[in-house]
Amino acid sequence: MADQLLFNPRTYDPAHFDPETRRLLRATVDWFEDRGKRQLIEDYRSRTWLADFLAFSAKEGLFATFLTPASAADGQPDKRWDTARIAALNEIFGFYGLDYWYAWQVTILGLGPVWQSDNATARARAAELLDQGEVFAFGLSEKAHGADIYSTDMLLEPDGNGGFRASGSKYYIGNGNAAGLVSVFGRRTDIEGPDGYVFFAADSRHPAYQLVKNVVDSSKYVSEFRLEDYPVGQDDILHTGRAAFDAALNTVNVGKFNLCTGAIGICEHAMYEAVTHAQNRILYGRPVTAFPHVRRELTDAYVRLVGMKLFSDRAVDYFRSAGPDDRRYLLFNPMTKMKVTTEGEKVIDLMWDVIAAKGFEKDTYFAQAATEIRGLPKLEGTVHVNLALILKFMGNHLLNPTDYEAVPTRLDAADDAFLFRQGPARGLGSIRFHDWRAAFDAYAETPNVARLREQADALCEFVTTAAPDEKQSRDLDLLLAVGQLFALIVHAQLILEQAHLTGLDADVLDELFAVLVRDFSAHAVELHGKDSATAEQQSWALGAVRRPVVDDARSKRVWERVEALSGAYEMAP
């Protein structure tokens, strides 16, 4: 019997979605399965551009249906921006190859400034391009400045007729080779400061658009391009002034979320391969899975993966229920980007320690999974950038809860319109949260949930009595160690909320929290060793270390779930 917690193409039936969404998700799975494993691996190895896949997407109207908000859908009922089904497609793309996910992901980023714009001409143009099967690009980063948009060198010179001539280069721009529309961030030469920012739409086929190169050795076309005296008319201008700056950050808010479910898909496919190989590999007369350390590593990988899925699924609900008075998603968003993707790295590493040399073989999905999983924590800001962002929410989240209406599971066929009217990208420190303790209280009888609750309470004590002083607050190395502790509690909270909503197996939950207790202890020890940690902070750190509650019978039952993954799925050749 298939494991209901993991995606399996053999049994996949997204019955919780509307008919057209189900059809498109299933058609996408079938396209990959029909293409077969050998061809997918060969396309990956030969760095083949995704023309066949994009032709399939255009024929089925996949991107157009999933990425056109209702406000631009001209009354077509199946078109909407629905984060739940976008997340489902992310997982499928990750499962079959991150190159496919990447073309989709940067299309989402490219559309962000357009769908936030009041420029009706540009919006209609984008909708038409989606209907034609085109991809999009997000021209923000630059070679000299990275994503430091304060320092952009894309310059717009007024042309005297109400328009501009744009010159400058962009770097790390996915789909820059083929995008029908590139949302480009720049600044005017005649206005200083933030009022001079401009977001405008460019066409990669225009003669003044010069494609320099693909900066990576991959099917993912991560381009460098230059604009040389590129004409920008009023119909091309998406945002000006501070609104352009806000559009950049709010677009990343929307697009950053996609990394978590892409990582989940990668880990799921790799897990089927790893468990099947280990179960059938005979070493010293026994299956590799007979060794206790192997069982522990694969079990830890499995429950971490389940935790990734639970957190991400619950985060979808907060995205879809967000509004001007509920911006909790702005914490859960960098969490999906940083915490879930780094959990993905741990999942792959645990399995790789088991399958060893098999993980390098060219005819496996695992070989590309082990490479591609590394990129996700480093996209849309590094782990450090996202941890620093997460820290802005720590005080209010841990110590200053407020009341909200309970957020339900959001799988309804609704348009997530607020994501394109998020407003000014500021005020993060004032965002309030519901009481995280309620999620823990619901599982107070689960031994390792109770153990992690002790550590969470200890973190509250740390924030109250031993928080970094003014000097330490400039020591990012110390702060990031604190951020890891806080992120783990937020991760656990949403896992518990989703476990309650879905009736997660009690053994799986307790085994997962045994892993999280060990993680918290490891981060506390790391904090203890920081150069600038005070004696009080060092004492607190060692006092927060806990041993998980061990239950051999529980661990055995969870291992049996992992063992059952052997042979449960193998991609068609």
N, C-alpha and C positions, 0 to 999 in steps of 0.2 A: 504493500500500500504506500502511495506517495506521501511524503512528509508535507502536511498542509501548511507548514510555516515557510517553506522554500518554494520559489518559482520552479516549475518543472514543465517544459514545453509539451511533454506527453499528455499531461492532465490539465493544462492551463485552460480555464474557462472563467473569464472575468464577468461573471453573471451579475455582479453588483453594479455594473455600468449599463447605460442605455444601449439599444441595439446597434447603432452606428459605431459607437465607441468600441463595443465588443467586436464588431466585424473588423474594424481597422486594427485593433490590437492583435487579434487572431491572424489576420492576413499578414501582418508584419512578422509574426513568429513563423508562419508557414513559408514566407519568402526566404527567410534565413535557413530554415530546415531544408527546403528544396535546393537551395544553393549548395549546402553541404559543407562539412568541416574542412575537407581538403581545399576547396576553393576559397573559403574564408581565410584560412591560414596562408594560402599562397598570395591572396590579395594583400594581406598584412605584410608578408615578407617582401613582396615586390613593390610595396608602396604605391599601389594602384589607386588612382583617384576614384571616388565613389560614384561614378557616372551611372552604373547599373542600379545601384540602390536609389539614387535620386530620381531616376526614371520611374522606378516602382512607386516611389513616394508621390511623384507628380501624377501618375496614372490613377492612384487611389485617392488623391487629395488629402494625404496624410498630414503634412505640415499645415496646409491651408485650413483643414478642419480643426486641428488641435491648437493652432497658434493665431487664429483670427478672433479677437474679442467680439462679443455680441454687438458692440457699438460700431464695428466696421464690417459686420457680416451681411449687411443688406437683407436682413430678415431671414437668412438661412438658419434653421433651428439647430442644426448639429454643430455649427461653428460657435465656439466660445473659448475663453481662456479658463480652463478648469485644472487647477493644480493637482487634483487627485489623479486625473487620467494622464496628465503630463508626467507625473512621478512614475506611473505604471509603464509608460513608454521609455522613460529613462532607464528603468531596470532591465527592460528587454534589450535595449541597445547596449548597455553595459555587459549583459550576458553574452552577446554575440561578438562584441568588439568595440573598444572605446573609440575607434575612428568614426564609427557611425554616430555614436553618442555625441562626439565633438562637433560634427557638422550641424547637428540639431541644436546643441547647446549654444554655439556662437550665433546661430540664427535667432535664437531667443534673445540673446544679448543685443543683436543688431536691431531687433524689433522694439526693444524697450523704449528708446527715446522717441520712436515713431508713435507708438500707442499712447505715450504720455503727452504727445503734442496736440495742439489745437489746429495744426495745419491740415485742413481737410484734403488738399490736393495730395500731400505726401502720404496721408493715411490711405486714401483711395488707391494711390500708386502701389503702396505696400500690399494691400489686399489683393490687387490684381496680380502682382508678382508672385505672391503665395499661390494663387490659383494656377499660375503657369508652372509651378514647381520650382521656383527659384529659391536659392539660399540667401542668407543675409550675413552681414559682418558688423563688428563693433569696433570702430576706429578710435580707441582711447589711448592705449599704451604707446610709449615712444622709446626708442633705443637708449637715449641718454637719460631719460627720467623715469622709465618704467611707468607705473600707474600714478605717478605724482602729477595729478592734473593741474595743480597750481602752476606748474612750470612748463606747460605745453609750448612747443615751438611750431605748431601748426598755425600759421599766420594768415589772417583774412584782411586783405587790403581793399578798402572801399573803391568801387569802380566808377562812382559819380552818378550812377543810374539807379541807386537803391540796392544794388547787389554788391558782390565782392569777388575778388580773385584770391583763391586759396593756394598757398604753397607751403610745403613741409612734408615730413615723413612720419609714418606710423610703423610700429614694430610689434610682433606677437599678435597679429591680427588674423584669426581663423577665418577661413573661407574667402580671404582677400583675393584669391585667384579667380573666383567665380561669382561673387555676390552681385545680385541684381541691384541691391541697395546696400551701401555702407554708411552707417551712422558715424559721422566724424566729429570729434571734439577739437575745437581750436579757440583762438582769441583774436579779436580785432586789433589792428595796429593803431587805431585812432582813439581808443578808450583804454585807460589804465584800470587795473584792479578787476574784481569779479564781475563788474558790469560789462566787461568786454568779452566775456565768454560766449561762444556760439556752438550749438550742435547743428550740423547740417547733413543733408543726404547727398551722397556721391554715388556714381555708377562706375563699377570696375571696368566697364567696357569703353568708357570715354577716353578719347586720345590723350587728355591731360592727366589721366590716371596711369601711373607707371608701376607695374608690378616688378619688384626688384628680385625677390627670391622666396623660396620656402626656407625658413630658418631652422627647421627640424628635418630629420631623415625619417619621414613617415608619410603615410597616406593622409594624415591630418595636414592640411595645407595651412601652416601658421606663417603668415606672410609678413614680409616687409614691403610697403608700397610708398610711393611718393606722389604728391600732387604738385604739378608745375603749372602755375597760373590757371588753376581750375576754376571755371565760371560757376559762381554760386548765386542763383537768383532767389527771389522772395519765395517761390514755391519750394525751394530746397531747404529753407531755414526751419528747423524743428524747434529750437529754443534759443533764447538769448539771455545774457546776464546771469544772475544767480539761479534762475530756473534751469539753465543749461548745466550748471554744477550739480544741482539737486537731481536732475534727470540722470546724470552719470551714476551717482551713488544709488539712486532708487532702482536703476536698471540692474546694478550689481546685486541689490537686495533680492530681486526677482530671479536672476540667473544663478546666483550662488547656490541656491537651494538644490539645483539639479545635480550637484556633485555627489550628494549622499546616495541617491538611488542608483546613479551610475556605478558607484563603488559596490553597492549591494549586488547588482547583477554580475559584476566581475567575480566577486567572492563566491556566489552561488555556483556558477559554472565550474570554477576551479575546485570547489569542494566536491562536486560529483566526481570529477576526475581523480582527485587526491584520495578520497576514501575508497573508491573502486580499485585503484592501483594498490593501495596499502593492504586492503583486505585480500587481494589475490597474489600478493608478493610473498613468497616463501623464503624465510631466512632462518638458518639453523634448524630447519625442519618444522618451523611454525610460521603462520601468517604474521606479517609485521605487526598487525593489530593485536596480537597476543601480548605484546610487551606493554607493561603498565605506563611507561612514559609516553608511548605512542597514543594510547587511549586518552591519557590526560591532555596531550596537545590537541588531538582532534576534537575532543569534547569541549575544550576551551575555545577552539576556533568556531565550533558550531554555536555555542551559546553567545559568543560575542557577535556572530552574524545575526542571530535572532534578535539580540539587543539593538543592533543597527537598524533592523527592519521596524521594530516596535517604536523606537524613537522617531524615525523618519515618518512613519505612518501617522503618528500622533501630531508631529509638527505640521503636517498638511492641514490638519483641522484648524490650527491656530492661524495659519496663513489665510485660509478661506474664510475665517470668521473675523478677520482683522478689520479695523476701522479707525477713524480719527481718535476715538476714545479707548481703543484697545490695540496697542502696538507691541504686545508681547512677542510677536513673531520676530521682532528685531533682535531679540536674544536667541531665539531658537534657530534663526537663520544661520549666523556664524557657527552655531553648535553643529548643525548638519554639515556644514562645510569643513569645520576643523575636527570635531570629535568623531563623527561618523566615518570620515575618510581616513583618519589615523587608525581607527579601529579596523578598517579594511586592511591597512598595511599589516597590522598584527595578525589578522586572520590568515592572510597569505603567508606570512613568515612562519606561523605555527605549522601550517600544512606543508610548507617547503622543507622544514626541518624533518618532517616525516618521510616525504617522498624523495628528498635529496636529488640525486642526479636526474631523476625522471623530470624534474621541474625545468630542466634545460632543453629537453628534447624538442626538436623542431616540429614534430607532428602533434604536439599537445596544445590545447588552449592555455594551459597553465603557464607556459613559457612567456606568452604575451601578457597574461594576467599579472605575472610577477613584475613585469616592466611597467605596465600601464597603471597599476594601482599606486605607483610612486608619484605620478603626476598630479593626482586629484587634490591632495592637501596643499599643493603649490600653485593651484590655479585660483583666480579671483582673490588674491592676497595669500601670503604665506600663513603657516600655522601661528607664527608669532603675531602677525597683524590681527588675526582673528581672535587669538587669546586676549590681546590687549583690548579689543573691542568688547569681548565678553566680560572683562573685568569691570567695565563701566556700569554693569547692571548688578554687581554682586551685593552691594549694601541693601538696595531696595528689595532684591529678590529674597535674600536670606532673612532680613530683619524687619522689613516694613511692608508686610502683605496688605492687600486690600480685597474687597469682595468683588467678584465678577459672577455673572451668570455662567453656569457650567457650559463648556463648549462641547457640542455633540460630535460624533463621528460624521465627517462631511464627505460623503460619496455621492451627493445629489448632483444632478445635471444643472449646475448654476454657473454663471459667469463671475469670475473673481475680479470684478471691476475696480475694487479699491487699490489693487496692486499698481494701477496706472494713474492713480491720483493720491499718492502717498503724502504729497506735500513737502515742505522743507525738511531737509535731511539733518535735523538737529534735535536737541532736547532729549538725548538718550538717557541721561542721568535721572530724568524725572519720570521715566516709565515705571509703572507699578505692576505688581504680579499678584496672583492668587497665592494662598499659603501652600508652600511645597510640602508641608508636613502631612496634609490630608492624604496625599498619595501613599506616603509611608505608613500612615496609621491604618489604612485599609489592609495592609499586609503585616501588621505588627506581630502576628503569630508565625510568620515565615522566618526561620532562624537567621539567615544571612541578610534579609532585609532589615531585621532588627539590629543586626551588627553594624550595617552601613549607617543606619539611623544614628547610632552612637557616634560615629565619625562625623556625620553631618552636624549634629549638635555641637560637637567639639569645634568644627569649623566656625560655627556661629560665635562660640566663645573666643576663638582666635580673632575674629573680626572686631569683636567688642573690646577685648582686653590686650591684644598683642599685635594689632594691625601694623603694617609698615608705617614708620614715621615719615616726616617730610623729606628727609634725606633719602631714606630707603625707597620712597615713591619715585625717585629718579633712577633707581636700579632696576632696569627692565628684566634682568636675569632673575632677580628675586621675585618680582611681581609675576612673571610667567609661571613660576613654580606654584604660587598661590592660585593663579588662574586655572591650572590643571586640577587642583583640588575642587574649586568651585564648579568647573565644567563637569566634573564627574557627578556631582550631586544633581545638577540640572539634567544630565543624561539619565540618571537613575529615576528622577521624578517622572519624566515623560514615558519611560519604559513602564513604570508602574501604572500610570494612567491607562496606557494602551493595553497592558496585561489585564487590567480590570474590565475594560470594554470588550475584550475579545475572549476572556476566559482562558488565558494562557495556562498550560499545564504547570502545576505547582512545582514539580521536580525541576523543570527547565528553568523556571524563575529563580528558585533557590540556588541552583547550580550557577546561573548567570551572576547572581549577587555575591556568591563566593568569589568569583573572579573580580568583581568590582571592589570588594573589600580588600583584596590583595593589591589592586591598583591604587586605592587610596593610601594604603600603607606605604607603597613604593614612592608615591609622590610626596608623602610626609617625610620620608627619609631623605629624599632629594632636597626638600626645603631645609632640613636640618643641616645639610652639608654646604649650603650656600655661604659664600664668603662673608656677606654682610648680615647674615641672620644673627639676631641678638641671642643672649643666653636664654631669655624668656621664650623666644620663638623656637629655639632648639629644644628646650624642655617640652614645650607644647607639642612639637612635631613627634618626638618619640612617644609622648603620651597618647597620641592619636593612632598609633599603630595597633592594629587588631589582627587576630588570627581568624580566618573564616571557620564557620561551624562545619565540621566534617561529618558526612553521612555516606558511608560506603554503599549502602543499598540504593540511596538516591542517585549517586554517581553512576552506579551500574545501570540503573534504569535509563538514565540519559544517554549513556554510552550505547545502549541497545537502539536508541533512535538514530544515533550517528551511524552505527554499523549497518542499519537498514538502508542507508543511502548508497551502499555498494551496488552497482548495477541498476540503480533506479532511473538513471538517465545517461545516455551517451548520444552525442549528436550524430545525425545521419552522415555517413561518409561522403 
